[in-house]
Amino acid sequence: MGSKGIRYMIIASFFFAIMNVLVKYIDQIPPVEIVFFRSFVSFFMSLIILKSKNIPVFGNDKRWLALRGIAGAIGLITFFYTLQKMPLANAVTVQYLSPIFTAILGIWIVKEKVWSLQWAFFALAFIGVLVIQGFNTDTNWVYILLGVTSAVFSGLAYNCVRKMKNTEHPLVIVFYFPLITLPITAIWSYFLWVMPHGIEWVILLLIGIFTQLAQFYLTKAYQSDDLSKIASLKYLGVVYAFLFGYFIFDETYTLQSFIGVAILLLGVGANILYKNKKESEAN
């Protein structure tokens, strides 16, 4: 369980979790405006570092890079739309289908094998999410389908990253995401703009910095190891949220929540161990 890809994904999930905590502190700022600021910071951080290292900014395989940026933008925008239209637990739960779609798409896009038992472990992890988050069955199915669309495009974006594991620098891949999302969110934010004040500017800057770090390690994770192994680690975001909510926001949890975390961790851990075992047998 100690591969580079696993370590990178654990780090990425941690940085994403910190970003989510910061977002919670500025809940009066519209979500799309937050995405605009995080894309703005990420864009210029990536550009400055790439220029300083003399790495070609627009990369080699522009087709896959553009597809990664477009798929990521669609996934993010549709996710934020569901956040506004669906109960929070439902929107987050549906988004956690993305590791499953990542593995499914990986069978065709990057030709990676997923063993039959791994699907059971994915299902187990997702059941853990359901136990923790719950699900409101009264939700409009149109919004659920939009949420599924978000998860599919997120899975496609991660496959694009994996596809470019030998051709592109991680920062070039990271750069293409804000390159696509920045103009879209700039126009969208214009109609919803809320002017930040005081400490909110600092928090928005930190959100951009932690997003940059998270995206960088996420990219390295997907470039370093099999999708079906790495994708399941995305579920760790639920565990981080659980811990931060308990220690930072004094949130309380029921026995059901703890059972859900245990089921989730069992599914993720079993998937990694089983995949490692199969890889060892093949070698």
C-alpha positions in Angstrom: 0.0 0.0 0.0 3.0 2.3 -0.1 3.3 3.1 -3.8 4.0 6.7 -4.9 0.5 7.0 -6.4 -1.2 6.1 -3.2 1.0 8.6 -1.2 0.3 11.3 -3.7 -3.5 10.7 -3.6 -3.5 10.7 0.2 -1.7 14.1 0.1 -4.0 15.4 -2.6 -7.1 14.4 -0.7 -5.8 16.1 2.4 -5.2 19.4 0.6 -8.6 19.2 -1.0 -10.1 18.7 2.5 -8.3 21.8 3.8 -9.6 23.7 0.8 -13.2 22.6 1.7 -12.7 23.8 5.2 -11.7 27.2 4.0 -14.7 27.3 1.6 -16.9 26.7 4.6 -15.6 29.9 6.2 -16.7 32.1 3.3 -20.2 30.6 2.6 -21.5 34.1 1.7 -19.4 34.1 -1.5 -21.2 32.3 -4.4 -19.6 28.9 -5.2 -18.9 29.9 -8.8 -17.0 33.0 -7.6 -14.9 30.8 -5.4 -14.1 28.6 -8.4 -13.1 31.7 -10.3 -10.7 32.8 -7.6 -9.2 29.4 -7.2 -8.8 29.1 -11.0 -7.2 32.6 -11.1 -4.6 31.7 -8.5 -3.9 28.3 -10.0 -3.5 29.7 -13.5 -0.8 32.2 -12.5 1.0 29.9 -10.1 1.2 27.2 -12.8 2.3 29.8 -15.4 5.0 31.3 -13.3 6.5 28.0 -12.3 6.4 26.6 -15.8 8.1 29.7 -17.2 10.7 29.6 -14.5 11.5 26.0 -15.3 11.5 26.6 -19.1 8.7 24.0 -19.5 6.6 24.5 -22.6 3.3 26.0 -21.2 1.0 24.4 -23.7 2.6 21.0 -23.6 2.9 18.3 -26.2 -0.4 16.5 -26.7 -2.8 19.5 -26.9 -5.8 17.3 -27.8 -5.7 15.3 -24.6 -4.7 18.4 -22.5 -7.7 20.3 -23.9 -10.0 17.4 -23.3 -8.8 17.1 -19.7 -9.5 20.9 -19.2 -12.9 20.7 -20.8 -14.0 17.5 -19.0 -12.8 18.9 -15.7 -14.7 22.2 -16.3 -17.9 20.4 -17.2 -17.5 18.1 -14.2 -16.9 21.0 -11.8 -19.7 23.3 -13.2 -22.3 20.6 -13.2 -21.3 19.6 -9.6 -21.7 23.2 -8.4 -25.1 23.4 -10.1 -26.3 20.3 -8.3 -24.9 21.8 -5.0 -27.3 24.7 -5.6 -30.3 22.6 -6.7 -30.0 19.4 -4.6 -29.7 18.7 -0.8 -26.0 18.9 0.0 -25.8 15.2 1.1 -27.3 14.1 -2.2 -25.0 16.3 -4.4 -21.9 15.1 -2.6 -23.0 11.4 -2.6 -23.7 11.4 -6.4 -20.4 13.0 -7.0 -18.7 10.1 -5.3 -19.7 7.9 -8.2 -16.7 9.4 -10.0 -14.2 6.8 -8.8 -16.4 4.1 -10.3 -16.8 5.9 -13.6 -13.0 6.5 -13.6 -12.4 2.8 -13.4 -15.0 2.0 -16.0 -13.8 4.5 -18.5 -10.2 3.4 -17.8 -11.0 0.0 -19.3 -11.4 1.6 -22.8 -9.3 4.8 -22.6 -6.1 3.6 -21.0 -6.7 -0.2 -21.4 -6.3 -1.0 -17.7 -7.8 -4.2 -16.3 -10.2 -4.0 -13.4 -10.7 -7.3 -11.6 -14.3 -8.5 -10.9 -13.9 -8.4 -7.1 -12.7 -4.8 -7.3 -16.2 -3.7 -8.3 -17.5 -5.2 -5.0 -14.9 -3.1 -3.1 -16.0 0.1 -5.0 -19.6 -0.7 -4.1 -18.6 -1.2 -0.5 -16.9 2.1 -0.3 -19.9 3.9 -2.0 -22.2 2.2 0.5 -20.1 3.7 3.2 -20.6 7.1 1.7 -24.4 6.5 1.6 -24.4 5.4 5.3 -22.5 8.6 6.3 -24.3 11.1 4.0 -27.7 9.7 3.6 -29.9 10.3 0.5 -33.2 12.1 0.0 -35.2 10.0 -2.4 -37.5 13.0 -3.1 -34.8 14.7 -5.2 -35.7 15.6 -8.8 -34.2 12.9 -11.1 -33.1 15.6 -13.6 -30.7 17.0 -10.9 -29.6 13.4 -10.1 -28.7 12.9 -13.8 -26.8 16.2 -13.8 -24.9 14.9 -10.8 -24.1 11.6 -12.6 -23.0 13.7 -15.6 -20.6 15.5 -13.3 -19.2 12.2 -12.0 -18.8 10.9 -15.5 -16.9 13.9 -16.7 -14.7 13.9 -13.6 -13.9 10.3 -14.4 -13.0 11.3 -18.0 -10.7 14.1 -16.8 -8.8 11.6 -14.6 -8.4 9.2 -17.5 -7.0 12.0 -19.6 -4.4 12.6 -16.9 -3.5 8.9 -16.9 -3.3 8.9 -20.7 -0.6 11.6 -20.5 1.5 9.9 -17.8 4.5 9.7 -20.1 4.1 12.8 -22.3 3.2 15.8 -20.0 4.6 17.5 -17.0 2.1 17.4 -14.1 2.0 21.3 -13.9 1.1 21.5 -17.6 -1.9 19.3 -17.0 -2.8 21.3 -13.9 -2.4 24.5 -16.0 -5.0 23.5 -18.6 -7.8 23.2 -16.0 -7.9 26.9 -15.0 -7.1 27.8 -18.6 -10.6 26.4 -19.5 -12.5 27.2 -16.3 -11.2 30.8 -15.8 -13.1 32.4 -18.7 -16.3 30.4 -18.1 -16.4 31.2 -14.3 -15.4 34.9 -15.0 -18.5 35.4 -17.1 -20.7 33.4 -14.8 -19.4 35.3 -11.7 -20.1 38.6 -13.3 -23.9 38.0 -12.8 -23.5 36.8 -9.2 -20.6 38.8 -7.9 -20.3 39.4 -4.2 -17.3 41.7 -3.2 -15.0 39.9 -0.7 -13.9 41.9 2.3 -11.0 41.8 4.8 -9.9 38.2 5.7 -12.0 36.8 2.9 -9.3 37.9 0.4 -6.7 35.9 2.3 -9.0 32.9 2.5 -9.7 33.0 -1.3 -5.9 33.2 -1.9 -5.3 30.2 0.4 -8.1 28.3 -1.4 -6.2 28.9 -4.7 -2.9 27.8 -3.2 -4.3 24.6 -1.6 -6.2 23.8 -4.9 -2.9 24.1 -6.8 -1.2 21.8 -4.4 -4.1 19.3 -4.4 -4.3 19.3 -8.2 -0.6 18.8 -8.6 -0.5 15.8 -6.3 -3.7 14.4 -7.8 -2.2 14.6 -11.2 1.0 12.9 -10.1 -1.1 10.2 -8.4 -3.0 9.4 -11.6 0.2 9.4 -13.6 1.9 7.1 -11.2 -0.4 4.2 -10.6 -3.4 2.3 -12.0 -6.7 4.2 -12.1 -8.8 1.5 -10.3 -6.4 1.6 -7.4 -5.9 5.3 -7.1 -9.5 6.3 -7.9 -10.9 4.5 -4.8 -8.7 6.7 -2.6 -10.9 9.7 -3.5 -13.3 8.4 -0.9 -10.8 9.5 1.8 -12.2 13.0 1.2 -15.2 11.9 3.2 -13.0 10.7 6.1 -11.0 14.0 6.1 -14.3 15.9 6.1 -15.5 13.8 9.0 -12.4 14.5 11.0 -12.2 18.2 10.3 -15.9 18.6 11.0 -15.4 16.9 14.4 -12.2 18.7 15.5 -12.6 22.1 13.9 -16.4 22.8 13.6 -17.5 20.8 16.7 -19.8 18.7 14.6 -21.3 15.7 16.2 -21.9 12.3 14.6 -24.1 9.3 15.2 -23.0 5.7 15.5 -24.3 5.3 11.9 -21.7 7.8 10.7 -18.9 5.9 12.4 -20.1 2.6 10.9 -20.2 4.3 7.5 -16.6 5.5 7.8 -15.6 1.9 8.8 -17.3 0.4 5.7 -15.8 3.1 3.5 -12.2 2.4 4.7 -12.8 -1.3 4.4 -13.8 -1.0 0.8 -10.9 1.3 -0.1 -8.3 -0.7 1.8 -9.5 -4.0 0.4 -9.4 -2.7 -3.1 -5.8 -1.5 -2.8 -4.6 -4.8 -1.2 -6.4 -6.9 -3.7 -5.0 -4.9 -6.7 -1.5 -5.1 -5.2 -1.9 -8.9 -4.8 -3.0 -9.3 -8.4 -0.1 -7.1 -9.7 2.3 -9.2 -7.7 0.9 -12.4 -9.1 1.2 -11.0 -12.7 4.9 -10.2 -12.1 
